[in-house]
Amino acid sequence: MILRQNRLAGMVIACIGAAVLLYAQRYGFGTVARIGPGFFPQMLSALLVLLGILVFFVPDAEDAGGVTLSWSEVRAFVFSIASVILIALLIRPAGVIPASFIAALVASFAHRDATLLQRLSLSVTVATIAAAIFVYALGMNLRLFGRLL
Amino acid sequence: MNLIDNVTLGLQTALTLENLFYCLAGVTLGTFVGVIPGLGALAAISLLLPVTYYIDSTASLVMLAGVYYGTVYGGSTAAILLNLPGVPSAAVACLDGYPLSQQGKGGLALFITTIASFVGSMIGFVLLAALAPGISQLGLMLGPADYVMMMALALTAAGTMSTGSRVKGIVMVVIGLLLGTIGTDVHTGVTRFAFGHASLLDGISLVAIAMGLFGITEVINASAGKGAQEGLPTVTWRSMIPTRKELRSTAAPMLRGAGIGGFFGALPGVGGTIASFISYAVEKRISRHPEKFGHGALEGMSASESANNSAIQTAFIPTLTLGIPGDAVMALMLGALIIHGIAPGPLLIAQEPGLFWGLVMSFVVGNIFLVILNIPLIGVWIKVLSIPRLYLFPAIMIFIAFGALSASMNPFDVYVVAAIGALGWFLFKLGFQPAPLMLGFILGPMLEENFRRALVLSRGDYDVFVTRPVSLTLLIATLALIVVPIILALLQMARDKGRNRNVTQRHD
């Protein structure tokens, strides 16, 4: 069964709104003349719940065609996000060059059609450029090779 | 006189070696990104935001603005040669540009769009320089209640006028506003939504949001799509030169386009894409040979490109004079100002004349650069179209991660980028556009601040929003933006239903 896009979207938005609304109860609402820290978040999240319900009932656009995912999209998503997270994980322990080499190699798998040699040469290039721009040109306080290596 | 002083100051600022360099860097990068289908001004500006930490405020704005109008020049190149709009606003350029390219007149089309872009930019520039000082004077007379309503109008316009569903646009605005509340509340010192993370005390960084939304999400979408690498036409020098008759036929459309673009560009939420469609439609309607439109008519193409560029210039009017950005790109410009500790608002021109006039004059410099980049050097950009995406996108991912890191030297920000990127992609798959979120995020804290100030001044009386004429007018305009489309949709539904009934009756 293909779930209609706006049905799912509306539920997701209403749930996010409800969660924020519940969490924001801990902040004081204040009075009209002295608005508290909770006023804005509570109003906005309540609005989000209403909008989510509204989206739920809006018919899908003609070209939306339900919620569909293709493998190439999921693949691009997973490898791209993973490469960014790898930089955050590896930058301190491994250093700029190993971190960017590994992250670029992982990101290259977002594309299916490439030889291993292409992927490796790409990763070497990206690591070199990253070191040149961020460490030498911008002078970021990062090691080329970390302590763990 | 005053104007001459200002222009002199602006030229002195814009023509320093440093600002010339950043202007050239901006327009070159802008053209590069614009040529690549799937990447636009938002992605390019987001990627460059961390760099602005290392350079001064004027140079930052000169560069980021250069990227913006550079992408528009570059965007039409891909549109004409491949029938792929490099940026959304270039969609109109496909209509006549691609047929011209198929007739072997691609060079002519590229030449005419470049000239049209230049003419449109210069007319928009004159409007900006002429109107901005006066509007900022008017802005000084507005109170916090007026600003609240102006922001409400800008946010509603950004949500409802963007591509896709109106309700969903508003949803993204509200999510942006909520993300803007994260961090320490300046009025009460209460920390909101930090979940015990010290890194969230100052809120989510603008750089992280911009890179996650426009960097990661756009790259993922673009890398999943197919690039066109074969069948690139070659453009010769001789094919670019228009005949005198061709050139003359485009003069009036360029001027009309610039006027239409200049008007719509200054309005919140409308922007260049809509202005280019409108001016194309206008040219088609008044043309003596409308049947040629879509088959390589120069008039529509030159009008839409001129409108597009003129709109970019006038979009700076509300952003720089009132501190109210009309779209996500302008929100990022405002963000760059805030990063440098410059408060946007009606005092900007008076307090930072060097920045304002230097930026405005840099538009002239940058557009001259762009004409040089796009006419003699067009061959370079055609080559850019053939760079395999395999090489481009991993490099952009690494650049995003390091960029987020460089803003704060805190790996936490890189995780935020990944999280925002994932959220943006997930919401995009559900049919939400990322741009309105950015506007909400930037305007959120300002909206809350002015809302509180208005109610403190009125001693807690909500009447302040309806008794001030400016505030009331803006409130009515905001409500109209919401209500009018609903009424139109209901009327349409009623009409469709009526027609269906007629059809069924006929079948009986």
HADDOCK unambig.tbl for C-alpha pairs under 7 A between the chains (distance, minus, plus):
assign (segid A and resid 5 and name CA) (segid B and resid 430 and name CA) 5.92 0.50 0.50
assign (segid A and resid 9 and name CA) (segid B and resid 430 and name CA) 5.60 0.50 0.50
assign (segid A and resid 32 and name CA) (segid B and resid 455 and name CA) 6.81 0.50 0.50
assign (segid A and resid 32 and name CA) (segid B and resid 460 and name CA) 4.75 0.50 0.50
assign (segid A and resid 33 and name CA) (segid B and resid 455 and name CA) 5.51 0.50 0.50
assign (segid A and resid 33 and name CA) (segid B and resid 456 and name CA) 5.14 0.50 0.50
assign (segid A and resid 33 and name CA) (segid B and resid 459 and name CA) 5.17 0.50 0.50
assign (segid A and resid 33 and name CA) (segid B and resid 460 and name CA) 3.62 0.50 0.50
assign (segid A and resid 34 and name CA) (segid B and resid 456 and name CA) 6.57 0.50 0.50
assign (segid A and resid 35 and name CA) (segid B and resid 452 and name CA) 6.37 0.50 0.50
assign (segid A and resid 37 and name CA) (segid B and resid 185 and name CA) 6.50 0.50 0.50
assign (segid A and resid 37 and name CA) (segid B and resid 188 and name CA) 6.73 0.50 0.50
assign (segid A and resid 37 and name CA) (segid B and resid 190 and name CA) 6.71 0.50 0.50
assign (segid A and resid 41 and name CA) (segid B and resid 178 and name CA) 6.29 0.50 0.50
assign (segid A and resid 41 and name CA) (segid B and resid 181 and name CA) 6.97 0.50 0.50
assign (segid A and resid 44 and name CA) (segid B and resid 174 and name CA) 6.46 0.50 0.50
assign (segid A and resid 44 and name CA) (segid B and resid 178 and name CA) 6.74 0.50 0.50
assign (segid A and resid 48 and name CA) (segid B and resid 171 and name CA) 6.56 0.50 0.50
assign (segid A and resid 48 and name CA) (segid B and resid 174 and name CA) 6.70 0.50 0.50
assign (segid A and resid 51 and name CA) (segid B and resid 171 and name CA) 6.48 0.50 0.50
assign (segid A and resid 55 and name CA) (segid B and resid 167 and name CA) 6.61 0.50 0.50
assign (segid A and resid 67 and name CA) (segid B and resid 430 and name CA) 6.93 0.50 0.50
assign (segid A and resid 72 and name CA) (segid B and resid 224 and name CA) 5.79 0.50 0.50
assign (segid A and resid 73 and name CA) (segid B and resid 224 and name CA) 5.24 0.50 0.50
assign (segid A and resid 76 and name CA) (segid B and resid 220 and name CA) 5.66 0.50 0.50
assign (segid A and resid 76 and name CA) (segid B and resid 223 and name CA) 6.70 0.50 0.50
assign (segid A and resid 76 and name CA) (segid B and resid 224 and name CA) 6.06 0.50 0.50
assign (segid A and resid 77 and name CA) (segid B and resid 220 and name CA) 5.76 0.50 0.50
assign (segid A and resid 80 and name CA) (segid B and resid 220 and name CA) 6.92 0.50 0.50
assign (segid A and resid 80 and name CA) (segid B and resid 397 and name CA) 6.83 0.50 0.50
assign (segid A and resid 81 and name CA) (segid B and resid 418 and name CA) 5.84 0.50 0.50
assign (segid A and resid 84 and name CA) (segid B and resid 397 and name CA) 6.47 0.50 0.50
assign (segid A and resid 84 and name CA) (segid B and resid 398 and name CA) 6.74 0.50 0.50
assign (segid A and resid 84 and name CA) (segid B and resid 401 and name CA) 5.52 0.50 0.50
assign (segid A and resid 84 and name CA) (segid B and resid 418 and name CA) 6.34 0.50 0.50
assign (segid A and resid 85 and name CA) (segid B and resid 415 and name CA) 6.23 0.50 0.50
assign (segid A and resid 85 and name CA) (segid B and resid 418 and name CA) 6.54 0.50 0.50
assign (segid A and resid 87 and name CA) (segid B and resid 401 and name CA) 6.49 0.50 0.50
assign (segid A and resid 88 and name CA) (segid B and resid 411 and name CA) 5.21 0.50 0.50
assign (segid A and resid 88 and name CA) (segid B and resid 414 and name CA) 5.78 0.50 0.50
assign (segid A and resid 88 and name CA) (segid B and resid 415 and name CA) 6.76 0.50 0.50
assign (segid A and resid 100 and name CA) (segid B and resid 398 and name CA) 6.52 0.50 0.50
assign (segid A and resid 104 and name CA) (segid B and resid 394 and name CA) 5.36 0.50 0.50
assign (segid A and resid 104 and name CA) (segid B and resid 395 and name CA) 6.75 0.50 0.50
assign (segid A and resid 104 and name CA) (segid B and resid 398 and name CA) 6.65 0.50 0.50
assign (segid A and resid 107 and name CA) (segid B and resid 394 and name CA) 5.02 0.50 0.50
assign (segid A and resid 108 and name CA) (segid B and resid 390 and name CA) 6.45 0.50 0.50
assign (segid A and resid 108 and name CA) (segid B and resid 394 and name CA) 5.67 0.50 0.50
assign (segid A and resid 111 and name CA) (segid B and resid 390 and name CA) 6.37 0.50 0.50
assign (segid A and resid 122 and name CA) (segid B and resid 391 and name CA) 6.33 0.50 0.50
assign (segid A and resid 126 and name CA) (segid B and resid 395 and name CA) 5.85 0.50 0.50
assign (segid A and resid 140 and name CA) (segid B and resid 406 and name CA) 6.76 0.50 0.50
